[in-house]
Amino acid sequence: METLHVTSSKREEMIEITHEVEKLLREAVADEGICVLFTRHTTCGLTINENADPDVKNDMLGFLRRLVPQYYEDFKHFEHNSDAHIKSSLVGSNVTVPFANGKLLLGRWQGIYLCEFDGPRERKVLVTVLQAVSL
């Protein structure tokens, strides 16, 4: 298991980490299997989505902002980041990607993103590489 350190610069942003994950995968010297990514933070998430058009990231963050605004009269959490906790739960805290020949088997336009909802902060993403075993 390895740890990726990701630093956000805004309260909300999507940071692509695909290349960093692939670098760790190459260092693991595993032929094929699955790569599991997990973040132990409660105000950020992980997702796989399009990495060709930056408008996709903006559209996703904009929709989540409208769906769950930062300030809502019924939020009681004193840190004023209840929205970040909810967005994190909606997006999820992990992704699993198969790999072969040391390369992630993502689709042509797919990338792995850390979704920051309460930044700027330094986040940690645990990366576990599980090699397939032939029977």
N, C-alpha and C positions, 0 to 999 in steps of 0.2 A: 504494500500500500504506500502510495506517495501522496503528498499534499501540494496542491497548487495554491499560490497566494495571488489573489486578485484584488487590485485596488480600484475602487470606484471614485469618480470625481464629482458626481452629481447626486441629488437625492434619489432620482429614479433614472436608471439607464440599463441598457442591455449590452453586455460586454462579451464579445465572441472569444471563446477559449479553445476552439477546435485545434489550432496549431500547437498550443501548449500541451493539450492532451495527446496529440499524435507524437510529440517529442517524447513524452513519458512512455508511450507505447513502444516506440523504437528502442528506448533504453531498456525496456523490460525483456526484450529478445524473446517474445512469444509469437508463435506462428499464427494461431487462430484461437478465437474464444470470444469472451465478452469483456467489455470495459464498463465498470459501474462507477458513476460519479455521484457523490452525495455531499450536501452542505449541511453542517450542523447549526446553521443560523436560522432564526425564526422570522427574519424580515428580508430575506432574499430567496431566490429560487433558481432552478435550473430548467432549461427547456431546449428543445431542438426545433429550429425553424429556418426559414429562408435566410441565406446570407449574401444574396446577390444584390438586392435592392434595399438600401437603408430605410426607405419609407416603411417597410414592414415593421421594423423595430419601433419607429415613431407611431405607427398606427396601433400596434399592440399596447404600448405604454399609454397612448392617448385614450384608448378604449378602457383600459383598466382604471385610469384616473377618473373617467366619467362614471364607470360602474361602481367604484369604491373611492369616493373623494377623501382627501386627507382629513378634512374637518367635517364631521357629521354630528349633529346635535345629540344623538343617542350613544356616541362613543364615550366610554368612561375612563379608559386607560390614560393615566396622567402624563405619559410621555408623548402624547399626540401622534403616535405611530400605529394606531389600531389598523389603519388602512394598509400599512406595510405587512402586518401579520396576516391579514385577510388575503392580500394579493399573493403572499408567499404560499399560503395554503391552496389557493386556486391554481397556481403554476406548478407547485410541487417542489420537493427538495432533492429529487434524484432523477437521473436518466441512465439508461442502459443501452449500450451500442455494441453490436457484434463487430469483430475485426477479423481480417485474414491477411496473411503476408505482411504483418506489421502495420496495416492501414485500416482505419475506421471505415466501416461499410455504410457510410452516410450516402444519401441521395445527392445528385449533382448539385443541387442548390441548398443543401442542408448544412447548418452549422450548429455548434453547441454554444449556448449562451448562459452566462450568469446574469440573472435578472435582479438588479439592485432596486430595492424599494424604500430604503432608509439610510441613504448615504449622505455624504461620502464616508466610506469605511474601507478597511482591509478585510477581505473575506478569505476563507479557506475552503477549498474543495478537495475532499478526499477522493482519490482515484485508485480503484482496485482493478487489477488486470487478472482475469481468470482464464487460464489456458485450457483449451479443449483437450480432452483425453480420448485417444482412439481406443475402441474396445475390440 
